[in-house]
Amino acid sequence: MGALGRALLWLQLCALARAAYKLWVPTTDFEAAANWSQNRTPCAGAVVQFPADKAVSVVVRASHGFSDMLLPRDGEFVLASGAGFGAADAGRDPDCGAGAPALFLDPDRFSWHDPRLWRSGDAARGLFSVDAERVPCRHDDVVFPPDASFRVGLGPGARPARVRSVQVLGQTFTRDEDLAAFLASRAGRLRFHGPGALRVGPGACADPSGCVCGDAEVQPWICAALLQPLGGRCPPAACPDALRPEGQCCDLCGAIVSLTHGPTFDIERYRARLLRAFLPQYPGLQAAVSKVRRRPGPHTEVQVVLAETGPQPGGAGRLARALLADVAEHGEALGVLSATARESGAPVGDGSAAGPLGSGSRAGLAGGVAAGLLLLLLAWTKRERLVATPVEAPLGFSNPVFDVAGSVGPVPRTPQPPPAQQAGSSSTSRSYFVNPLFAEAEA
């Protein structure tokens, strides 16, 4: 079985085990147009120049002829069958021209912490991940392309990157000592660089309710890498009253539903329910479902982010209210104890909002007009409720609307990573509370 076949088999096993995995996307292949200054593979007779002071491994899949070629001081070329280099006169290719040399771009530009450089193996249409969870989480399996060359910067070294396993060059590493030996080898040094460290071993997530990603402490580096093309700043919000989900670098237009749960809650079952029963009715929305830390405090909750991506606004708020009603009716069966929702303001301008998965500008988001529904699912029977309360007394109850001041601050920073400026927003919110237990009893 070839390297590609082994990688595919590994991914299938990951899927069967319900283990999440992240696939590294960019390569340092010779034929990849994005690796060259002219955004194309050098043509016949061109002058080719590699950075002299950079170490790099480069896969070459075809034969090429050049008039001159400056090689790196430390590196390797991995030649596929029939591939190679030869001499060719300048101007041999009439479409090539006698322009500037073709420069191989800096191979050190790819960072482990850049969410744009990873692809999730369990992604589904209509679902996305918040920025911090687009980078490998501590329970993820990490797969590097088996038939391509690559180079990864491991960051400043403040904290090691921790994952469940790493598959590279046909080998799967699940023990720290084995991975450390590979990273110290020449093959490892050509593919991984920087003062950062890479560790493996915590195992797959064994909690049906989900596991916290574990990237919160490196989120400043994640956001700095993501926003670097934008000068380190988030784009303006496309709607007022910005909400910023946990793990997200910038604001999104939409809504956030927060769930507290009991021991029977299954996050995969809930995600499938959302994908099958709700999202098809809202084609302009994308959703992210994950376990996050509840602030303040050490407790966790399930965060459901509903992001507006279509031209017709308002769907996120309607879906959020539908999810609250679903919890009111089926919460006990789902293992959900309570649910609250926050909703952004209406989009400004033409009402369009950038999707959460774009690598360029992202939608600004929302945190103002907030709607909350607290659902207390107690194991009372109707008889016990009737005994505890006189039949003559009306049982309907609702709290009055009141104003609450809230604010969403910038992403926490530490001194070491480059600053990722974000436009925090402060706004006044309206909340309401409804207790479903106090419904009018039947005689």
N, C-alpha and C positions, 0 to 999 in steps of 0.2 A: 504494500500500500504506500502511495506517495505521500509527500508532506501535506499537500492540499487535502487528500483523502483523510489523513489522520486528523487534520484540523476540523473538517466537517463532522467526522465521527465524534470528536470531543464536544463540539457544539451541540450535537444531537443528544449526547449523554447529559450535558448541562441542562438542556431543555427538559428531558425526562425527569431529572432530579429536582426540577423547579429552582435550579440555581441560576442566578442572574450572571451574565457575563458582558464584558465590554471589549470591543474590537478596536484596535488602533488603526487609524485610517491612512495618514500620510506616509509616503515612502520616499526613499532617496534613490529610486530607480533612475537609470540614465535616460530612459525614454519618456519619463514623466515630464510633460511640458512645463508644469508648474515649478519645476526645479531649476529652470533656466531664465536668465535675465530677459530674453526675448519672448518668453512664454511659448517656446517651441523647442523641439529637439534640434540640436545643431545640424545644419545641412552640410552636404559634401563640400570639402574644401575650406570650411570655416576654421577660425582660430578658436580653440577651446581652452578655457582657463578654470581650474579648480582653486578654491582658497588654499593658499600655501600652508597656512598655520592651523588648518582644521583637519581633524581625523574623521574619516567617513568610510562606510562600506557602501558600494554601489553595484547593483545588479545590472548587467548589460545583456540584452536579449537579442540583439541584431548586430550586423557588421556595419561599421562606420569608417569613413575616410576623412581626414582633416589635414590642413596645411601645417598646423602647429598645435601642440597640446601641452599645457602646463599642468603637471600632476601635483597632488598634495604631498606633503612630506610624510604623512602617516595615513595610511588607508589601504583599501583593497578593492579590486574589481572582481566581481563574481560573474563569470562568463557562462551564459547558457550555451547549449549545443549550437554550434555554427556562428556564435557571436565573436566579435573581435574588433581590433582597430587597425587601420592602415593609412598610408599616406595618400593625399589627394591634392591636386593643385587648386589654388584659390580661384574661384570663378568657374569651377567645373560644373556647378549647378547654376544654370541661368537664373533661377528663382531665388538664389541665395544672396547675391549681391556682395559687395565688398564693404559691409558695414562694420560696426564695432565687434570685438570678440564676444563669443557666447560665454557668459559667466555662469558657472554653477553656483546657485544661491547658497547662503550660509546654512549648512546642515544643522547647526545648533539652534535654529530658530523655532524648533518644535518643542513645546513644553508639555510635560505630563499633566499639568494643572489646567490646560486649555480645554474647555468643554467642547470646542468646535472640532477637536481632533479625535473624538471617540464616537463610536456608534454602539448603541445598546442592542444586544442580541435578542431581547424579549420585547422589543417595541411593537406596538400594534397601532393600526390606523385610528386616529382620534385621541391617542394618548401621547404624552410627552413627559419629560423629567425636568424638574427644576435644575438650575445651573449646577449647583453643588453635587447633584446626583447624576449628572451627565459624565462626570469624572468617576473612575472606579471607586466604589465603596469598599468598606473593609470585608464584606462578605462576598464580593464579586470574584469571578474567574476572569483573568485578563488574557486576551489572545492577541499575539502579534502575527502579522501575515506571514505564513510559512514560506511563501515563494517570492517574497519581496525584501528589499533592503530598507532599513529605517534607522533613525537616530532620535533618542528621547532624552530631553533634559529633565532631571529628577528634582529640580527646584533648589532653593537656597539652603536646605538642610536643617531648617528649624524643627521639622517633624518628619519622620519617615513616612512614605506612602505605604499603607497596609492593605493587603488584599488577600483573598482566600488562596489563589494559585496564580501562576504565571506560565503561559505556554509560549515558548520562543525557540526557533530553529528546530522544531520537531521534538523538543523536550518540555515536559511539564514539571514545574517546580512547586512542591508543597511543603518543603522544609527550608528553614532559613539558611542552614549551613550549606545546602546544595545550591541555593540561589546565590549566596554570597560568593561561593567558589566560581560560579559562572560569571558574575559581574566583575570579578577580579581578573578573569582571563582576557586574552586579547580580543576574542570575539565579543565578550561582554563590554569591554571598554570602547570598542568601535560603535556599539549600539546604544549604550547608556552613558551619560556623562553628568557632571555637576557635583556639588557637595552633598546633594540629597541622597537619601537611602531608600531602598525598597525592601519590604518585609512581607512574608507570607505566613499563613497558618491559622487564623482564627476559626476557620470552618465555615460551612454554609449557614445561612440563617435558619434556625430550628424553630422559631416562634411563628405559628400560623398568623398571628396578628401583625407580623412584619418586624423589621429591625431598623434601627436608626442607621443612616448611611455612615456616619462617623467622619464626615469631611467638614464639619462646622469650623474646626480650628484652622483649617487651611483655606477657608472660603475667601479671605482677603487676597490670597495668591490666585485663586480661581477667577475672581472678579477682575483682578488686574490683568490677567492673561486674556480674558474674554473682551474687556473694554479697551485693550491696547490699541486696536485699529481706530477707535473712536476718541483717542486722546485721553483715555482714562475716565471719561464721563458718560453717564447714561443719557440717552436721547430724551427729548422732552416727552412728557406724558401726552397721550392722545385723548385723555379724559381727566376730569378733576378728581380730587379726593383719592389720592393714590393708595393702593394696597400693595404691600410687598410680602409675598409668601416667604416662609422660612426656606432658606437655601437658594433664593433667587437674588440675582445681583441688581436687577432693575425692576421698575414697576410694570405691572400688567393690568390691562383693562379687563374686568370680569368680576369674579366673586371667589371667596374662600369659604369652604365649609369645614368646620373642625369637629371631629368625632371623638368622644371618649367611649371606651369599649370595655366589655367584660372578657372572661377567659374563653368564650366560645366564638369570638370574632375571628374571621378568616379574611385577611386583606386581599388575597387572590380571588376569593369568591366574591367579595364586594367589588373589586375592580372589574371582574367579569360581568357582574350585574349592571354596573354603570355603563360598561361598553355595549352590552346587549340590549338593555331595556330603556336606557335614557338617552345616550349620546346620538343614536340614529335620528332622534326627533329634533336635534339641534345641530344641523350641519355646519354652522359657523363657529363651533366651539371645539376646543381641545381641553383635555383634562389630565391632571397629574395627581396620582394618589400615592402617598408614602407616609411612613412613620417618622415623626419629628419630635424634638424636645419641646415641651410646653413651657412658654416663658410667662412669668418667672417660675422657677422651681425645677426639680429634677424629673418630674413626671413626663410622660409621653402622650401623644395623641396622634390620630390619623388626620393628615391634612389633605383635603381635596381642593385642588386649584382648578377653577374653570376660567379659561382664557378666551377672550373674544378674538376671533381671527377672521370673521366674515364682515361684509359690508353692512349687515343689519344688526345694530346694537341691541342690548337688552336681554339676549338669550341667556347669558350667564346668571342674571338675577332670577329669571324664571326657572332655570334648571336648579339653582340653589334652593329655591322655595319648594320645588318638586321633591328634592332629596330630603328636605326637612319633613315634608308630609309623608314621604316613604318611611322615614325613621319613626314617625308618630304611629304609623300603622303596622310596620313590620320590624321595628327596632329590636324587640325581644328575640325574634327568630334570627335576626342578623347578628345579635350579640352587641348591639350598640346601646349604650346607656344614656347618652345625651348628644345633642348636636347644636352648634351655633353657626351662624352665617354672617358674613360681611360682604357688602356689595359696593362696587365702584360707582362713580357718577356717570352720567351719560357722556359718550365721546363727543369731543368738540370737532369743529370743521365739518368734513364730509362724513364723519362717523366711521372711517376706516381705522383699523388697528393692525399693527404688525403682529405676526404670529410669534409665539414663544420660542420657536425652533430656528428662527433666522440667525445667520451668523453675522449679519451687519447690524442695522438699527433694530431696536426692540421697542415694543409698545410701552408707553408710559402707563402707569396704572394707579391705582385706585385705592383709596382707603377711607372714604368719608361716609356716605349714606349706608349705615350698617343695619342689617335686619338680623335679629337673634331669636332662636327658638330653643329653649331648654326643655329637653324631654326626659322626665324622670320615670323610668320603667320599674315600678315596684311590683312585688309579687302579692298584691292585694286582690282579693276576690270581690266581685260586686256586692256580695252579701256583707262582707266586712265593712265596705265603704258605707252601705246603707245603715248598718248598725251604728257606726261611729257618727253619723250625721242625721239629724231629724229630717224626715221626708218633706216636712212643710217648708224647710229652708231652701232657697234656690242655691244650686251648686255651681252655677256659672261663675267664672273668675277671669279677669284679665287685668294686667297692670297698666297704669297710664303711661303714655309716651313721655319720655324725659330725655334731656340733652346730656351727652357725655362728651367731654373733650378728650381727644386722643391724638396721638402722633406716631408717625413711623419714622424712625431715625435712620441714619446711614449705616451701611455695612460696617461692622466693627473692624478696626484696623489694628495692626501691630506695627512696631517700628521698622521691621525689616523689608516687607514687600513694597513695591512701588505703589503710590496711592491710587486708589480707584475712586474718584470723586463721584458721589451720587447725590441726586437732588432729593433729600428727605422732605417730607411734606407734613404739615400739621393741619388738622381740620377738625371741625365739629361734627359729631356723628349723632344719629338718632337710633335708638335701640328700642325694641319691645320684647316683652316676655309673655309667653303663653304657657300655661300648665295644662297639659291634656288630661290630667287625672280628674279635674273638676268639671267634667262634662255632665250634663243634666242626666240624672239617673231615671231609669224607667220604673214605673210603679210596680 
